[in-house]
Amino acid sequence: MSCPLKQAAFDAPHELAFLSKDLSFSFSELDRYVDTLKVVDDCLIVKGAPTLQLIALFFACFRQNKSIFPINPRLPLDVIKPPHVPPQSLLLFTSGSTAAPKIAVLSLANLLANASGAIQALDLRPKDQWLLSLPLYHVGGIGILIRCILARATMVLGDSPNITHLSYIPTHLYRATPIYKKLRCLLLGGAPILTIPDRLPIYTTYGLTEMGSMVTLNGQLLPNREVQIAPDGEILVRGPCLFQGYLGEESPNKDWFATGDLGRYKKELVITGRKDWMFISGGENIQPEEIERELLCLPEVIEAVVLPKDDAEFGKRPVAVVQARFQFNLKRMQSALVNVLPKYKIPIALYLVDEIPKKNNFKIDRFILTQHINNQLNMNTSGQKK
């Protein structure tokens, strides 16, 4: 498959491809830089913080029939030794929010199919600027890279007053509201979204590593994707975006891939939760996201996670882990929820934390939180009622 950067350099050699505080590269200059790089390893493992060199290495690997595996900079390079990897592949850790992450294998064709199906919907054009706000060990960061190359738009590292496109997770909005006069698209996803400033050009998205990034935009299915809802409510996906499989495992069924997400789909896709997060308490099914949505409606709550806690009588009971902006306690939480949830869904305990831990700085690490809850480690409890 021909290199998309090579094609961009041919079609738009003088358009700005990369911009940072100290550097600017046109598509032709970036193309020439890529040609100077020599990749020795069949699978290049590299720290995944956004840099000009990593962007160039991504395309150098594909041109030289090699593969690339960008990882979280906090992980040591020498502990990851993947077995035989198909050439011209991108390897990415999945989020692994409730278990050990897997390594997804994506082809260049998968990435191009995803990006090409999203560019028009995102109104991405030549001379637009997309801030590289997500790391390149995350499929969202890779998505920015591929979309900008195909649209002949500019990837920006650092800052620029001319930013037109941003990719955020809700946590970014909790910390700061972006102020860019030319902003036309704020792509928001990766977690439940309830309160959004009206003045921002928000585009909500649902996606997954295994589909090369975005599946829907504002609930609407993007080109090159198909969605179906299984009888148990699980979201199934397929299309040319679908990955090649997990490293060391058999390739996925190319008919439909089970995402593990739950939802409903009529005129738009609505995500209702994760299949593997549901638990049973006293014979009743509890989907944590339902309780979390109600908690996030409370003015004191910044972020909230509901988890199962072992219980001798009921098997499991719901407890809440909350990052709050004001004074918050168990009594206030329970009294606020009593009119919107049945009694068995109201958390029996509240754990206040300064920050909710996230895997790879993005998705909430429910596995670690559950361990802390059940072992009573590193948590500040404000009360519990059995």
C-alpha positions as CSV (number, residue, x, y, z in Angstrom):
1,M,0.0,0.0,0.0
2,S,1.4,3.4,-0.9
3,C,2.3,5.8,1.9
4,P,-0.4,8.4,2.6
5,L,2.3,10.9,3.5
6,K,4.1,10.4,0.2
7,Q,0.8,11.1,-1.6
8,A,0.2,14.2,0.5
9,A,3.7,15.5,-0.3
10,F,3.0,15.0,-4.0
11,D,-0.4,16.6,-4.0
12,A,0.3,19.5,-1.5
13,P,4.0,19.8,-1.1
14,H,4.0,23.3,0.4
15,E,1.0,22.9,2.8
16,L,2.0,22.9,6.5
17,A,2.1,19.4,7.9
18,F,3.6,19.9,11.3
19,L,3.9,22.9,13.6
20,S,5.4,23.3,17.1
21,K,6.9,26.1,19.0
22,D,10.3,25.6,17.4
23,L,9.6,23.7,14.2
24,S,7.4,23.8,11.1
25,F,7.5,21.2,8.3
26,S,5.6,21.2,5.0
27,F,4.4,17.9,3.7
28,S,7.3,17.7,1.3
29,E,9.8,18.4,4.1
30,L,8.2,15.8,6.4
31,D,8.3,13.3,3.6
32,R,12.0,13.9,3.0
33,Y,12.7,13.6,6.8
34,V,10.9,10.2,6.8
35,D,13.2,9.1,4.0
36,T,16.3,9.8,6.1
37,L,15.2,7.4,8.9
38,K,16.5,3.9,9.0
39,V,14.5,1.3,11.0
40,V,16.5,-1.7,12.1
41,D,14.1,-3.7,14.2
42,D,11.2,-5.6,12.5
43,C,9.0,-4.2,15.3
44,L,10.1,-0.8,16.6
45,I,9.0,-0.3,20.2
46,V,9.1,3.4,21.1
47,K,7.8,5.8,23.8
48,G,4.5,7.2,22.6
49,A,4.6,10.8,23.6
50,P,3.8,13.0,20.6
51,T,7.0,14.2,18.9
52,L,8.0,15.0,15.3
53,Q,10.4,12.0,15.3
54,L,7.7,9.6,16.4
55,I,5.4,10.8,13.7
56,A,8.1,10.4,11.1
57,L,9.0,6.9,12.5
58,F,5.4,5.8,12.1
59,F,5.6,6.4,8.3
60,A,9.2,5.2,8.1
61,C,8.2,1.8,9.5
62,F,5.4,1.4,7.0
63,R,7.7,2.4,4.1
64,Q,10.3,-0.1,5.2
65,N,7.9,-3.0,5.7
66,K,8.4,-2.8,9.5
67,S,5.9,-2.5,12.4
68,I,5.7,0.0,15.2
69,F,4.6,-0.3,18.8
70,P,4.2,3.1,20.6
71,I,3.8,2.6,24.4
72,N,3.2,4.7,27.5
73,P,6.4,6.6,28.4
74,R,6.1,5.3,31.9
75,L,6.6,1.7,30.7
76,P,10.2,0.3,30.4
77,L,11.0,-0.6,26.8
78,D,12.9,-3.7,27.8
79,V,10.0,-5.5,29.4
80,I,7.9,-5.7,26.2
81,K,9.1,-8.3,23.8
82,P,6.2,-9.1,21.4
83,P,6.4,-12.3,19.4
84,H,6.4,-12.4,15.6
85,V,4.4,-9.3,14.3
86,P,3.0,-9.0,10.8
87,P,4.9,-6.3,8.8
88,Q,3.4,-2.9,8.3
89,S,1.4,-3.1,11.5
90,L,0.6,-0.7,14.3
91,L,0.5,-2.3,17.7
92,L,-1.5,-0.7,20.5
93,F,-2.4,-1.7,24.1
94,T,-6.1,-1.8,24.7
95,S,-7.4,0.0,27.7
96,G,-7.8,-3.1,29.9
97,S,-10.0,-1.2,32.4
98,T,-11.1,-4.4,34.2
99,A,-8.4,-6.8,33.3
100,A,-4.9,-7.0,31.8
101,P,-4.7,-5.1,28.5
102,K,-4.2,-6.9,25.2
103,I,-2.2,-5.8,22.2
104,A,-4.3,-4.9,19.2
105,V,-2.8,-5.3,15.7
106,L,-4.0,-2.7,13.2
107,S,-3.0,-2.5,9.5
108,L,-2.4,0.7,7.6
109,A,-5.6,-0.1,5.6
110,N,-7.6,-0.3,8.9
111,L,-6.3,3.2,9.9
112,L,-6.9,4.7,6.5
113,A,-10.5,3.3,6.3
114,N,-11.3,4.9,9.7
115,A,-9.8,8.3,9.0
116,S,-11.2,8.6,5.5
117,G,-14.7,7.9,6.7
118,A,-14.4,10.6,9.4
119,I,-12.8,13.6,7.6
120,Q,-15.9,15.0,5.9
121,A,-18.1,14.6,9.0
122,L,-15.4,16.5,11.1
123,D,-15.1,19.2,8.4
124,L,-11.4,18.9,8.3
125,R,-9.7,20.8,5.5
126,P,-6.3,21.9,4.2
127,K,-4.8,24.7,6.4
128,D,-6.9,23.5,9.4
129,Q,-4.9,22.8,12.6
130,W,-5.5,19.9,14.9
131,L,-3.8,20.0,18.3
132,L,-2.0,16.8,19.2
133,S,-3.6,16.7,22.6
134,L,-3.7,12.9,22.8
135,P,-0.6,10.6,23.0
136,L,0.4,8.4,20.1
137,Y,0.2,5.2,22.2
138,H,-3.6,5.8,22.2
139,V,-5.7,5.2,19.1
140,G,-7.2,8.7,19.5
141,G,-3.8,10.2,18.9
142,I,-3.1,8.0,15.9
143,G,-6.4,9.0,14.5
144,I,-5.4,12.7,14.6
145,L,-2.2,11.9,12.7
146,I,-3.9,9.9,9.9
147,R,-6.8,12.3,9.5
148,C,-4.5,15.3,9.2
149,I,-2.3,13.6,6.6
150,L,-5.3,12.6,4.5
151,A,-7.0,16.0,4.7
152,R,-3.7,17.9,4.2
153,A,-4.3,19.6,7.6
154,T,-1.7,20.6,10.2
155,M,-0.7,18.6,13.3
156,V,0.2,21.0,16.1
157,L,2.4,20.1,19.0
158,G,2.3,22.6,21.8
159,D,-0.1,25.5,21.0
160,S,-1.3,27.8,18.2
161,P,-3.9,30.5,18.1
162,N,-5.2,29.0,14.9
163,I,-6.4,25.6,16.3
164,T,-9.5,24.5,14.5
165,H,-9.9,21.0,15.9
166,L,-9.3,19.4,19.3
167,S,-9.7,15.9,20.8
168,Y,-10.6,15.8,24.4
169,I,-11.8,13.4,27.1
170,P,-14.3,14.9,29.6
171,T,-11.5,15.2,32.3
172,H,-9.8,17.8,30.1
173,L,-13.0,20.0,30.2
174,Y,-13.2,19.6,34.0
175,R,-9.7,21.0,34.3
176,A,-9.9,23.9,31.7
177,T,-12.1,25.3,29.0
178,P,-10.3,25.6,25.7
179,I,-10.2,29.1,24.2
180,Y,-9.5,29.2,20.5
181,K,-11.2,31.8,18.3
182,K,-11.1,29.5,15.2
183,L,-12.2,26.3,16.9
184,R,-14.8,24.5,14.8
185,C,-14.6,21.0,16.3
186,L,-14.1,19.8,19.8
187,L,-14.1,16.0,19.6
188,L,-15.2,14.6,23.0
189,G,-15.3,10.9,24.0
190,G,-13.9,8.2,26.1
191,A,-16.2,8.7,29.2
192,P,-19.8,9.7,30.1
193,I,-20.5,13.3,29.1
194,L,-23.3,15.2,30.8
195,T,-22.6,18.9,31.3
196,I,-21.0,20.6,28.3
197,P,-20.5,24.4,27.9
198,D,-23.0,25.6,25.3
199,R,-20.6,27.9,23.5
200,L,-18.2,25.0,22.5
201,P,-18.5,23.2,19.1
202,I,-18.9,19.8,20.7
203,Y,-18.8,16.6,18.6
204,T,-19.4,13.5,20.7
205,T,-17.8,10.2,19.6
206,Y,-17.8,6.5,20.3
207,G,-14.9,4.5,19.3
208,L,-12.5,1.7,20.2
209,T,-8.9,0.6,19.5
210,E,-10.1,-2.5,17.6
211,M,-11.9,-0.3,15.1
212,G,-9.0,2.1,14.6
213,S,-10.7,4.9,16.5
214,M,-14.1,6.5,15.8
215,V,-17.2,4.5,15.1
216,T,-19.9,7.1,15.5
217,L,-20.1,10.9,15.6
218,N,-22.9,12.5,17.5
219,G,-24.5,9.1,17.6
220,Q,-24.5,8.7,13.8
221,L,-22.6,5.9,12.2
222,L,-19.6,7.0,10.1
223,P,-18.8,5.5,6.6
224,N,-16.8,2.2,6.5
225,R,-18.5,1.0,9.7
226,E,-21.4,-1.2,10.5
227,V,-23.2,-1.7,13.9
228,Q,-25.6,-4.3,15.1
229,I,-27.0,-4.9,18.6
230,A,-26.9,-8.5,19.9
231,P,-30.0,-9.9,21.7
232,D,-28.3,-9.3,25.1
233,G,-27.7,-5.6,24.2
234,E,-24.0,-5.9,23.3
235,I,-22.7,-3.7,20.5
236,L,-21.3,-5.5,17.5
237,V,-19.2,-3.8,14.8
238,R,-17.5,-4.7,11.6
239,G,-16.1,-3.1,8.4
240,P,-12.7,-2.3,6.8
241,C,-11.7,-0.5,10.0
242,L,-11.8,-3.7,12.0
243,F,-8.4,-4.7,13.4
244,Q,-6.3,-7.8,12.5
245,G,-6.7,-9.4,15.9
246,Y,-4.9,-9.4,19.3
247,L,-1.2,-10.3,19.2
248,G,-0.7,-14.0,19.9
249,E,-4.4,-14.9,19.4
250,E,-6.5,-16.0,16.4
251,S,-7.8,-13.3,14.1
252,P,-11.2,-11.9,15.0
253,N,-14.4,-13.1,13.2
254,K,-14.6,-10.7,10.3
255,D,-18.4,-11.0,10.4
256,W,-19.0,-9.2,13.6
257,F,-16.8,-8.1,16.5
258,A,-18.2,-8.1,20.0
259,T,-17.1,-4.8,21.6
260,G,-18.1,-5.6,25.2
261,D,-20.1,-2.3,25.2
262,L,-23.9,-2.2,25.8
263,G,-26.2,0.1,23.9
264,R,-29.3,0.6,21.7
265,Y,-29.4,1.7,18.1
266,K,-32.2,3.1,16.1
267,K,-31.7,6.6,14.7
268,E,-28.5,6.9,16.7
269,L,-26.2,4.7,18.8
270,V,-26.6,5.2,22.6
271,I,-24.0,3.6,24.9
272,T,-25.6,2.4,28.1
273,G,-22.6,0.6,29.8
274,R,-20.0,-2.1,29.7
275,K,-21.1,-5.8,29.7
276,D,-18.3,-6.9,32.0
277,W,-19.0,-4.1,34.6
278,M,-22.5,-5.3,35.5
279,F,-22.7,-7.1,38.8
280,I,-25.5,-8.9,40.8
281,S,-26.5,-7.7,44.3
282,G,-29.1,-9.7,46.2
283,G,-30.3,-11.2,42.9
284,E,-30.7,-7.8,41.2
285,N,-28.6,-6.8,38.1
286,I,-26.7,-3.5,38.6
287,Q,-25.2,-1.5,35.8
288,P,-22.7,0.9,37.4
289,E,-23.0,3.5,34.7
290,E,-26.7,4.1,35.5
291,I,-25.7,5.1,39.0
292,E,-22.7,7.1,37.8
293,R,-24.9,9.2,35.5
294,E,-27.0,10.2,38.4
295,L,-24.0,11.0,40.5
296,L,-22.6,13.2,37.8
297,C,-25.8,15.3,37.8
298,L,-24.9,16.5,41.4
299,P,-23.2,19.8,41.5
300,E,-20.6,18.6,44.0
301,V,-19.4,15.7,41.8
302,I,-16.5,16.1,39.3
303,E,-16.0,12.4,38.5
304,A,-17.6,9.3,39.9
305,V,-17.1,5.5,39.7
306,V,-19.5,2.9,41.1
307,L,-17.9,-0.5,41.9
308,P,-19.0,-3.8,43.5
309,K,-17.8,-4.4,47.1
310,D,-17.9,-8.0,48.5
311,D,-20.7,-8.5,50.9
312,A,-21.5,-11.7,52.9
313,E,-25.3,-11.3,52.7
314,F,-25.9,-9.9,49.2
315,G,-22.8,-11.1,47.4
316,K,-22.0,-7.6,46.1
317,R,-23.1,-4.1,47.1
318,P,-22.5,-0.9,45.2
319,V,-20.0,1.7,46.5
320,A,-19.1,5.1,45.1
321,V,-15.7,6.6,44.5
322,V,-16.0,10.3,44.0
323,Q,-13.9,13.3,43.2
324,A,-15.8,16.3,44.6
325,R,-15.4,20.0,44.2
326,F,-17.3,20.9,47.3
327,Q,-17.9,19.3,50.7
328,F,-19.6,16.0,50.1
329,N,-20.6,13.1,52.3
330,L,-22.5,9.8,52.4
331,K,-25.7,11.3,53.7
332,R,-25.8,14.0,51.0
333,M,-25.2,11.4,48.3
334,Q,-27.8,8.9,49.5
335,S,-30.5,11.6,50.0
336,A,-29.8,12.9,46.5
337,L,-30.2,9.5,44.9
338,V,-33.2,8.2,46.8
339,N,-35.7,9.8,44.4
340,V,-34.0,8.7,41.2
341,L,-32.8,5.2,42.0
342,P,-34.2,2.1,43.6
343,K,-32.8,1.4,47.1
344,Y,-30.6,-1.5,46.0
345,K,-28.8,0.7,43.5
346,I,-27.9,3.4,46.0
347,P,-24.2,3.1,47.1
348,I,-23.8,1.9,50.7
349,A,-20.4,3.7,51.0
350,L,-18.6,6.8,49.7
351,Y,-14.9,7.0,49.1
352,L,-13.6,10.5,48.5
353,V,-10.4,10.8,46.4
354,D,-8.3,13.7,45.1
355,E,-8.2,12.2,41.7
356,I,-9.7,9.0,40.1
357,P,-6.9,6.8,38.7
358,K,-6.9,6.3,35.0
359,K,-5.1,3.8,32.8
360,N,-2.8,5.5,30.3
361,N,-4.3,8.8,31.6
362,F,-7.6,8.2,29.8
363,K,-10.0,5.5,30.9
364,I,-10.8,4.9,34.5
365,D,-8.9,2.0,36.0
366,R,-11.7,0.1,37.6
367,F,-9.5,-2.9,38.2
368,I,-7.2,-0.9,40.5
369,L,-10.1,0.8,42.2
370,T,-11.9,-2.4,42.9
371,Q,-8.7,-3.8,44.5
372,H,-8.4,-0.8,46.7
373,I,-12.0,-1.0,47.7
374,N,-12.0,-4.6,48.7
375,N,-8.6,-4.3,50.4
376,Q,-9.5,-1.0,52.1
377,L,-6.2,0.6,50.8
378,N,-5.3,4.2,50.2
379,M,-8.9,5.4,50.5
380,N,-10.6,7.9,52.7
381,T,-14.1,6.6,53.6
382,S,-16.7,9.1,54.8
383,G,-19.0,6.4,56.1
384,Q,-20.6,3.0,55.4
385,K,-24.0,1.5,56.2
386,K,-24.4,-2.3,56.0
